[in-house]
Every structure is written in C-alpha cells, then in structure tokens.
Amino acid sequence: MSLVVRQSRFLHYNAGAFVSNGETCFVDPGILAEEIKALRHDVGAAALVFVVLTHADWDHVLGPESLPQATTVAHESYARDLDPDGIRAVLARFEEQAGVRRDAPFDPPLPALTFAKSTELELGDLELHLEHAPGHAASMLTIYEPRGADLWASDVMSDVEIPSIVDDLESYERTLGRIATLEIGTLVPGHGTPTSDRTEIRRRLDEDRSYLEQLRAAVESAVSVGSPLQETLGRCEAVALRRSEDDAITHRLNVEKVYADLGGDANPDEVGFVRAWKEAVRG
C-alpha cells in the first residue's frame, strides 16, 4: 500500500495519504473530523510525518487542526492566498448545514515547510515530488510519486467539474502542459473520481486543455473588437465543457476572469471568482 484515497460525503472531495515503510504523508485531510479519523485508521500504525495542503481554499485547509504532530507543507504563496476571516465565515455556514458542532473558532493553519518551484519529501522508501501548479489557485501544488506513477493533481483534471480559473489562465495552461509530460498511472483529483484508466486520464487532460484553448480564443476575439462583458459572455456560450449542473456558473466566472485579465473593460476585483468569493463570505 503506497497510496490511500478517501472521498468525503461532501463536494466529491478527496483526501488521502502516501504510505511507505511505516511512515505516512496525509494530503488535504478532511473535510470532517470523522473522515480524518477514518483516514488515520486506513493507514494503520504508520507514523504521520507530513500533512501537505495543496492550496489555500477553505475545504483544503481543515486537516492540520486535528493533526498538530505532523509537519505541514504548502507552497510559499499559501499564506498570501489564505483568507482567514472569509474561510471562517464560509466554514461556519457549511458546518451549520452539515450539523457539525465546533468547540472553538477555526484557526486556518500556516505551514512549517514551504517551497518556491519544487521540492521533494522523503517518506520511507518513497520520494514525493511537489511542484508548484498555479492556475486554479496561486498557491496550488501537485504531488507526483514516480515509482507508482501516482499523481495527486489537486483541483485540476476532475470528472465532476470543469476548470475554474481563480488565479490565471496562462498559469493554468502551463500547469496542464507540465502534467502532460508525466507518466501517470493513477490520477487523484481534488474533487471527483480517482482513476487508473490511462485512456480516461488522457481524456480529462485533453478536454481541460481544449476548454482553456477555446476559452482563450473566444475571449481574445471579443476583447480585440471591444465587446463589452455581457456580449462576451454570449459569444462564449459555444465554448462547451459540461460535467455537472454547476458548470454553467463556473464557466461564466471563468469568462469574467479571463475577460478582465486580457484587457476587457471590467474591474478584476468585481468579476469572476473574486466576486463569487465575496458573495460567499457575505452569505
């Protein structure tokens, strides 16, 4: 056993662990305390050495609260990406709806170990390769274990949601381009179905890259002729990739974000996922 994956009953969210020679590294443990305990049970007596947080989104930072003995690892931009007050507000509503009782306010964790472009973690007989993977989030990272060709992809290459460009389109394109060079035997997305089907892995990668390419072309064309945002949204309706009923909302936010970033007449602080996060925090 070198890779364990446990899916939450919320958000198709995947938490997991790499295990080797009596040591384990947890990845994004959560969402619920009971699910973290179950993951602990899954790895048996293995000593918990590291907890890797793949990025600073609220659902990915919950584990270290109940795992203080481990060294928390994240990208160096994690602290800049983190919105503690916003996370507390969104988490409080989520826990209320989920029927979770909390004894003390949530204190978002800060990592003890960070890196810039890449780093390696020695875990038993394994070497985990952590790579900065911006695009969805500025602080996002991926984990690759070359012996098993296991890729923990974080919030890309899902089968239940389309790409969400919270950070930057060009960075997202580069991240997928780098992933395309890897031999992947098992793919674990942050949300969705893990798979060891290489045809399925390639399909997800190709679909995501095609979606970003079409999105860029459509928005660039609209911006080049001075189209306002609402007109651009209409022009981008033909850019189709649908994996869930929420994808129409995600696609709209992507168009808003890319439109502002490519020089369209829109305030980046008032459109896209910035707008959506502010609305989520306000409730």
Steps between C-alpha positions, in 0.01 A plus 500: 500500500656831391194716420175519695204714389188573701217705349291727722123489492517868402618669179641177345805602707802270513737471795774244511838376606824370360635216713842335503711307750297595804468870408213693349437839340141623506374711211219752561350302791133585554232609462345375825685399816345153475640465148848594621470234771397247235806590293714449809347154534569425132877543542519285812804549723695710249656808660354825369798706381355760260169665420504660153245771426463528124368857512330755725132444409281459808421132444866403464640650822296328772722204586793641700265619774466141620847383393742734682778240524573502126708747299263703282626564146369749243616730222665825606205704367254313724499766773435777244214297351342428837192700606454404868191713567333393177578135567354522850179653365456244221597209727255607770210486254618168358531343845159630604341342193695177556402483866858534625555641849823692560647568845731782390528732198698358209855629474628442143841331515830641382760263356826416675666413169458688172667503159510716187507293178542140617618283786527133595377331815669177611241260635620151583617358167304758299598839365205735458554771240309820582466749215347846497189475282330842479198581287207385708660655808825693530609274786408168340742210482496147363664188645660237277635168624707362211535140616126441478442780245241643741390861448307692763377770264322726749218702340562411134400206278171428675218300348232690697597863438655706225817707551449800726746781433526675833864596450612539139425346160858495371621335821224240472605424142863456608401274788305267271785508251741382770261227614476380139871407513452261795438128485184468709387161620254624761334843507340647811318831446411724791133447417365210297581141417855366535596282206773266377348483151763664281249569224279684748798692638595616149137586421470727803829671424416553134151630580630747756771628267252531213256692720768750603616540139147568377431736789813701429421525129141610557586764760799633305276538194239688701750730669671577167181657364408676823209277598354582843490226761135403449552461128817299564309265727261434213784443255650243738184290531632275223805410710350183638630265767241376746555257784240609756201730540726762661729530200300777333573720802868404500524570126349847544749579777784377278388728217477799736847429642671447166322800344637730771849347486524530121419871500123507486308787656444347844643548848682177598391552862132503405470203263572130486593298804595811698137609478374150573719464811388835638139394453568165668663670798207740539260208476 
